[in-house]
Amino acid sequence: MITLLSIVSLLASFTSAATPAEWRSMSIYQVMVDRFGRTDNSTTAACDTSLVDYCGGTWQGIINHLDYIQGMGFDAVGFPSVWISPVNANTPKGYHGYWTQDFYAENSKFGTAADLKALSAALHDRKMSLMVDVAVNAMGYLGTDTAMDFADYNPFNDQKYFHPDCTITDFSNQTASQQYIRPSLTLTLKKCWLAGLPDLKTDDKQVADILNSWVKDLVANFSSKLCLESLGTTLANHILYKSTAYALMLPSTYSPNFGQHLKMLPASTLLARFLMATHRRYVNFRTFSAVSQITQFYQGLEQHLAGGTDPANREAIWLTKYSTTSELYTYITSLNAIRKMAMGQSENYTTTPASIIYNDTSTIVMMKGVNGSQLLTVASNKGASVNNYTLNVGSTNYTSNEQLVQLFDCSVVTAGDKGSLAIPMDGQPKVFYPATALSGSKICPGQQKKSGSVSSGNNSNNSTNSTTSGASQTSSMGLVAPVSFLLLVLGSLLL
């Protein structure tokens, strides 16, 4: 398993590393190459995930459908990036890219080195970046340590580069386990083969030096950023956010109080959330996450693919015919537009940590940004069956009588005394922004003068009348607001 020292060493070797400012503004669309797009542009080619084998996606197939990715706003948010699955030659059936056999050879199933360079160039022409996922902790399966020929690997072609094969039968035994997260979230790195994959001695200087050399070559050759798979420094934070995700995506009986989760979360602005599910509660979490941190979406979320457990969660995107009118597609477009607007209004938006101003057994209210242009996000886990109700938030950083626009549907509420808000709730996420700060924005133009706004000063139950109906509606910024989409109640949680 990769160690923290080798992580630092690898990070130091980047020849084209993104700056902290670029990372904070990053908007990432994650692609599994074999399941995104085909060179022949087919939208009917079969892909039976149960066969656990290649379906025909290629690097050229990604190039063919960059308009589809850009259409969700990934070309417009800060420092946009397409994050592709590993590019190395894999052992048989390594369609996902994580069973590396030869670090120095491209996966011929995906195309040639020229094709990969063309993808990098095509992204750069669109002012987007290429991120390449790599798995440096293990090689692909070729048998047990006594039955395999280590010479079949490159460059780690000798048994000396690997930890000995041992079977993990008790994951509570930290002496045996390769990676075990205790309830305290302390990470312990050990030396067995996880899932039968030959575990590299990344704690060995010679192995680390070889990986460093390869990383430099990869970045230099393909002008890409690098995303290291299985980073111990990220894993504990992922578990914390996964706990919060469950709290938002499961009924309120799951958690006695969101504060128990939120107080554990680091006040970092340099973390992305790798959680992908597709039901109404999930959208609340995704809104909460994307507004406060780096935004990242895994391919297929925008089409509400059925998902499931591995390998069912690796469906072919081309079978959706790359619809740009699906409600999840337009929801992501809206979310990226909101984030772009917030970053454009304040250069300090991405470096300002979000603050929780209210939470209860089912709701989080968060503010982010500087005074005068703060976003207020409301996320709930009440789900699709909730009746309309009013959420009263006692005080915010807004001023009395200040008008706030709900950016998903362009409705307006007015702050009461001390910035108090009476927010109409219907199970959907809400993002509010000062109407005066929207001047010049393409989002909800003129809504600061919209009549019939909801006053928060009287806490009237009539405020629920301002909630949107169940039908989709097109907002004045030309995007379909995610209204009926939020009625979706089935989905899957990956990672």
C-alpha positions in Angstrom: 0.0 0.0 0.0 1.2 3.5 -0.8 2.7 5.3 2.2 2.4 9.0 3.0 6.1 9.5 2.3 5.8 8.1 -1.2 2.7 10.3 -1.7 4.7 13.4 -0.9 7.5 12.3 -3.1 5.1 11.6 -6.0 3.4 14.9 -5.6 6.7 16.7 -5.6 7.5 15.2 -8.9 4.6 16.8 -10.9 5.9 18.8 -13.8 2.4 20.3 -14.5 0.8 20.4 -11.1 -2.3 22.5 -10.5 -1.9 25.4 -8.0 -4.0 25.5 -4.9 -6.1 28.2 -6.5 -6.7 26.1 -9.6 -7.7 23.1 -7.4 -10.2 25.2 -5.4 -11.9 26.4 -8.5 -11.8 23.0 -10.2 -14.9 21.4 -11.7 -14.3 17.7 -12.5 -16.1 15.2 -14.7 -14.9 11.7 -14.1 -14.8 9.3 -17.0 -14.3 5.5 -17.2 -12.8 5.3 -20.6 -14.2 1.9 -21.6 -17.8 2.9 -20.8 -18.0 6.5 -22.0 -17.7 6.8 -25.8 -16.8 4.6 -28.8 -14.6 5.6 -31.8 -17.5 4.6 -34.2 -19.9 6.9 -32.3 -22.3 4.0 -31.8 -25.2 4.6 -29.3 -26.5 1.0 -29.6 -23.4 -1.2 -29.2 -24.1 -3.7 -26.4 -22.4 -3.5 -23.1 -23.2 -6.4 -20.7 -21.6 -5.3 -17.4 -22.1 -8.8 -16.0 -19.4 -10.1 -18.4 -16.8 -8.0 -16.5 -14.9 -7.2 -19.7 -14.2 -4.5 -22.3 -17.2 -2.8 -24.0 -15.3 -0.7 -26.6 -14.9 2.8 -25.1 -11.8 4.7 -26.4 -9.9 7.9 -25.9 -11.2 9.0 -29.4 -14.7 8.3 -28.1 -14.2 10.9 -25.4 -13.0 13.4 -28.0 -16.1 12.7 -30.0 -18.3 13.8 -27.1 -16.5 16.7 -25.5 -19.4 18.9 -26.4 -21.6 16.8 -24.2 -19.3 17.3 -21.2 -18.9 21.0 -21.9 -22.7 21.4 -22.1 -23.0 20.7 -18.4 -20.8 23.7 -17.7 -17.5 21.9 -17.2 -15.8 24.3 -19.6 -16.9 27.4 -17.7 -16.3 26.7 -14.0 -12.9 27.9 -12.8 -10.4 25.3 -13.8 -12.4 22.5 -15.6 -11.0 19.1 -15.9 -11.9 15.7 -17.4 -10.6 12.9 -15.1 -10.1 9.7 -17.0 -9.5 6.2 -15.7 -5.9 4.8 -15.8 -4.2 4.6 -19.2 -1.7 1.8 -18.6 -1.7 -1.7 -20.2 -3.7 -4.0 -17.9 -3.9 -7.7 -17.2 -6.8 -9.5 -18.9 -10.3 -8.0 -18.4 -8.8 -4.8 -16.8 -11.4 -2.7 -18.6 -11.5 -0.3 -15.6 -7.8 0.4 -15.8 -6.9 -0.5 -12.2 -5.1 -3.8 -13.0 -1.8 -2.5 -14.3 0.6 -4.9 -16.0 2.9 -2.4 -17.8 3.2 1.2 -16.5 5.1 2.2 -19.7 2.7 0.9 -22.3 -0.7 2.4 -23.1 -3.8 0.3 -23.0 -4.3 -0.6 -26.6 -8.0 -1.3 -26.0 -8.4 2.5 -25.6 -6.2 3.5 -28.5 -2.7 4.6 -29.2 -0.4 7.1 -27.5 -1.2 9.5 -30.4 -4.9 9.1 -29.5 -4.2 10.0 -25.8 -2.1 13.0 -26.9 -5.0 14.1 -29.2 -7.4 13.9 -26.2 -5.1 16.1 -24.1 -4.7 18.6 -27.0 -8.5 18.6 -27.6 -9.1 19.4 -24.0 -6.5 22.1 -23.9 -8.0 23.7 -27.0 -11.2 24.1 -25.0 -9.3 25.5 -22.1 -9.9 22.3 -20.1 -7.4 20.1 -18.4 -6.8 16.3 -18.5 -6.5 14.4 -15.2 -5.2 10.8 -15.3 -6.2 8.4 -12.6 -3.4 6.1 -11.5 -3.2 3.1 -9.1 0.3 2.8 -7.7 -0.3 0.5 -4.7 -0.7 -2.8 -6.6 -0.4 -4.5 -10.0 -3.0 -6.5 -11.8 -3.8 -10.1 -10.9 -1.7 -12.8 -12.7 -1.9 -15.5 -10.0 -0.5 -16.1 -6.5 3.1 -15.2 -5.6 4.1 -18.8 -6.1 2.3 -19.4 -9.4 3.0 -16.2 -11.2 5.9 -14.9 -13.3 6.8 -11.5 -12.0 8.8 -10.9 -15.2 5.4 -10.3 -16.9 5.2 -6.9 -15.1 7.0 -3.8 -16.2 8.9 -2.1 -14.6 8.4 -4.1 -11.4 9.5 -7.4 -13.0 10.9 -9.1 -9.8 9.4 -10.4 -6.7 11.6 -8.2 -4.6 9.4 -5.2 -5.5 6.4 -6.8 -3.8 5.1 -7.6 -0.4 4.6 -11.3 0.2 1.2 -12.7 -0.6 -0.9 -13.3 2.5 -4.7 -13.7 2.8 -6.7 -11.2 4.8 -9.3 -13.2 6.6 -9.9 -10.9 9.6 -10.1 -7.2 8.7 -10.2 -6.4 12.4 -6.6 -7.8 12.7 -4.5 -4.8 11.9 -1.3 -6.9 11.8 -2.7 -8.8 8.8 -4.8 -6.2 7.1 -3.4 -4.1 4.3 -5.7 -1.2 5.0 -8.1 -1.0 8.0 -10.0 2.0 9.2 -10.7 1.9 12.9 -13.8 3.7 14.2 -11.5 6.5 15.3 -10.7 6.9 11.6 -7.0 6.3 12.2 -5.4 4.9 9.1 -3.0 1.9 9.4 -1.1 0.7 6.4 -0.1 -2.9 6.2 1.4 -5.3 3.7 -1.0 -8.1 2.6 -2.5 -8.4 -0.9 -5.9 -6.8 -1.0 -8.4 -8.6 -3.3 -5.5 -10.8 -4.5 -3.7 -7.9 -6.2 0.1 -8.0 -5.9 1.0 -5.3 -3.4 3.9 -3.1 -4.3 6.5 -2.1 -1.7 5.8 1.6 -2.0 7.5 2.0 1.3 10.7 1.0 -0.4 12.9 3.8 -1.8 13.7 1.9 -5.0 10.0 1.4 -5.8 9.2 5.0 -5.0 12.0 6.2 -7.2 10.7 4.1 -10.1 7.2 5.5 -9.7 8.6 9.0 -9.5 10.4 8.5 -12.8 7.2 7.1 -14.4 5.1 10.0 -13.1 7.4 12.6 -14.6 7.3 10.8 -18.0 3.5 10.5 -17.9 2.9 14.2 -17.2 5.5 15.4 -19.6 4.4 13.2 -22.5 0.6 13.9 -22.2 0.5 17.3 -20.5 -1.8 16.0 -17.9 -2.5 16.5 -14.2 -2.4 13.4 -12.0 -4.9 11.9 -9.6 -3.4 9.3 -7.3 -5.7 6.4 -6.5 -6.0 5.2 -2.9 -4.4 8.1 -1.1 -4.3 7.5 2.7 -4.4 11.3 3.3 -7.7 11.5 1.6 -9.4 8.3 2.8 -10.2 9.4 6.3 -11.8 12.6 5.0 -13.8 10.6 2.5 -15.2 8.5 5.3 -16.3 11.6 7.2 -18.1 13.0 4.2 -19.6 9.6 3.4 -21.1 9.6 6.9 -22.5 13.1 6.1 -23.8 11.8 2.8 -25.6 9.0 4.4 -27.1 11.4 6.9 -28.5 13.5 4.1 -29.5 10.6 1.8 -31.2 8.4 4.4 -34.3 9.2 6.4 -33.9 11.5 9.3 -34.1 8.5 11.7 -30.6 7.7 10.6 -29.0 10.5 12.4 -30.1 12.2 15.7 -28.4 15.4 14.6 -26.4 16.5 11.6 -24.1 18.5 13.8 -22.5 15.2 14.9 -21.3 14.7 11.4 -20.7 18.3 10.4 -18.4 19.2 13.3 -16.1 16.4 12.3 -15.6 17.8 8.7 -12.4 19.6 8.0 -12.7 23.2 7.0 -10.8 22.5 3.8 -11.5 24.1 0.4 -9.2 21.6 -1.4 -11.3 18.5 -1.2 -13.6 16.9 -3.8 -16.5 14.7 -2.9 -16.5 11.3 -4.6 -20.0 10.2 -3.8 -22.4 9.3 -6.6 -26.0 8.4 -6.1 -29.1 9.5 -7.9 -32.1 10.1 -5.7 -33.8 13.1 -4.2 -31.8 13.0 -0.9 -28.6 12.6 -2.9 -29.3 15.9 -4.8 -29.5 17.6 -1.4 -26.1 16.3 -0.5 -24.6 17.0 -3.9 -25.8 20.6 -3.7 -24.4 21.0 -0.2 -21.1 19.5 -1.3 -20.5 21.2 -4.6 -21.3 24.7 -3.3 -18.9 24.3 -0.4 -16.0 22.4 -2.0 -14.5 21.3 -5.3 -17.3 19.9 -7.5 -16.9 16.5 -9.1 -19.3 14.2 -10.9 -18.9 10.7 -12.1 -20.1 9.8 -15.6 -23.7 8.5 -15.7 -25.0 10.5 -12.7 -26.4 13.0 -15.2 -28.4 10.2 -16.9 -29.7 8.6 -13.7 -28.2 5.2 -14.6 -29.5 2.3 -12.5 -26.2 1.6 -10.9 -25.9 -1.1 -8.2 -22.9 -3.0 -6.9 -19.8 -3.7 -9.0 -19.9 -4.4 -11.9 -23.5 -3.2 -12.5 -22.4 0.3 -11.6 -20.3 0.6 -14.7 -22.9 1.0 -17.5 -22.1 2.4 -20.9 -23.0 6.1 -21.3 -23.5 5.7 -25.1 -26.7 3.7 -24.5 -28.3 6.9 -23.1 -27.6 8.6 -26.5 -25.9 11.4 -24.6 -29.2 13.1 -23.8 -28.7 16.8 -22.9 -32.3 17.2 -21.7 -32.4 14.8 -18.9 -33.2 16.4 -15.6 -29.9 15.4 -13.9 -28.0 16.8 -16.9 -29.7 20.2 -16.5 -29.4 20.1 -12.7 -25.6 19.7 -13.0 -25.6 22.5 -15.6 -27.4 24.7 -13.1 -25.1 23.8 -10.3 -22.0 24.6 -12.3 -23.5 27.9 -13.4 -24.2 28.9 -9.7 -20.7 28.0 -8.7 -19.2 30.0 -11.6 -21.4 33.0 -10.7 -20.3 32.9 -7.1 -16.6 32.7 -8.0 -17.0 35.5 -10.4 -18.6 37.8 -7.8 -15.9 37.3 -5.2 -12.2 36.2 -5.7 -12.3 35.0 -2.1 -15.2 32.6 -2.6 -13.2 29.5 -3.1 -10.9 30.2 -0.1 -13.7 31.1 2.3 -14.7 28.0 4.3 -18.4 27.3 4.5 -20.1 27.8 7.9 -23.1 26.0 9.3 -25.6 28.5 10.7 -28.4 26.0 11.4 -28.9 22.3 11.7 -31.5 19.9 13.1 -32.4 16.3 12.8 -33.2 16.6 9.1 -31.7 19.9 7.8 -28.4 21.7 7.2 -28.2 25.4 6.4 -24.8 26.7 5.3 -23.4 30.0 4.2 -20.3 30.5 2.1 -18.6 33.6 0.6 -18.0 37.1 1.8 -20.6 39.5 3.1 -22.7 41.0 0.4 -22.4 38.0 -1.9 -22.9 35.0 0.3 -24.6 31.9 -0.9 -27.0 30.2 1.5 -27.6 26.5 0.9 -30.3 24.5 2.5 -30.1 20.7 2.3 -32.6 18.2 3.8 -33.0 14.4 4.1 -36.8 14.4 4.4 -37.1 12.9 0.9 -39.8 12.9 -1.7 -42.9 12.2 0.5 -42.5 15.3 2.7 -45.4 17.8 2.8 -44.6 21.4 2.2 -43.6 23.3 5.3 -41.7 26.4 6.4 -38.2 26.3 7.8 -37.5 29.2 10.2 -33.9 30.2 10.4 -33.5 32.7 13.3 -30.6 34.8 12.0 -28.2 35.0 9.0 -25.6 37.4 7.8 -28.2 39.0 5.5 -29.7 42.4 6.4 -33.4 43.0 7.3 -35.6 43.3 4.2 -32.9 42.1 1.9 -34.3 40.1 -1.1 -32.8 36.7 -1.8 -33.2 34.8 -5.0 -33.6 30.9 -4.9 -31.3 30.1 -7.8 -32.8 26.8 -8.9 -36.3 28.2 -9.5 -35.8 32.0 -9.3 -38.3 32.4 -6.5 -37.7 35.3 -4.0 -37.8 35.5 -0.2 -37.2 38.6 1.9 -35.1 38.5 5.1 -36.8 39.5 8.3 -35.4 41.0 11.5 -31.7 40.2 12.0 -31.7 38.5 8.6 -34.1 35.8 9.7 -35.6 33.6 7.0 -38.9 31.7 6.6 -37.9 29.3 3.8 -40.6 27.3 1.9 -39.5 23.7 2.0 -40.6 20.7 -0.2 -37.7 18.2 0.1 -35.6 19.9 -2.6 -32.3 21.6 -2.0 -32.3 25.4 -2.0 -29.5 27.9 -2.8 -30.2 31.6 -2.1 -28.2 34.6 -3.2 -28.7 38.4 -2.7 -30.8 39.8 -5.5 -28.5 42.9 -5.7 -25.4 40.7 -6.2 -27.1 39.1 -9.3 -26.7 42.2 -11.3 -25.2 41.3 -14.7 -25.6 37.6 -14.1 -27.4 35.4 -16.6 -29.0 33.6 -13.6 -32.5 34.8 -12.9 -32.0 38.3 -14.4 -34.4 40.9 -13.0 -35.6 38.6 -10.2 -34.6 41.1 -7.6 -37.7 43.1 -8.8 -40.0 40.1 -8.9 -43.4 40.8 -7.3 -45.1 38.4 -4.9 -42.0 37.5 -3.0 -42.2 35.7 0.2 -41.6 37.8 3.3 -39.6 36.2 6.1 -40.6 38.7 8.6 -44.0 37.3 9.5 -43.2 33.6 9.3 -46.5 33.1 7.6 -47.5 29.5 6.7 -48.6 31.0 3.4 -45.0 30.9 2.4 -45.4 27.3 1.3 -47.5 28.7 -1.5 -44.4 29.9 -3.3 -42.9 26.5 -3.7 -42.7 25.2 -7.3 -45.0 22.5 -8.7 -43.9 19.1 -9.6 -43.5 19.8 -13.3 -40.1 20.9 -14.7 -39.9 24.6 -15.5 -37.3 26.6 -17.5 -35.6 29.3 -15.5 -34.8 32.7 -17.1 -31.2 31.7 -17.5 -32.3 29.1 -20.1 -31.8 26.0 -17.9 -34.4 23.6 -16.8 -34.6 23.8 -13.0 -34.3 20.4 -11.3 -37.8 20.1 -10.1 -39.4 16.9 -11.2 -35.9 15.4 -11.3 -35.9 15.7 -7.5 -38.8 13.3 -7.4 -36.5 10.4 -8.3 -36.2 8.2 -5.2 -34.1 5.3 -6.4 -30.3 5.2 -7.0 -27.0 3.8 -5.9 -24.1 4.9 -3.8 -20.7 4.2 -5.2 -17.3 4.2 -3.5 
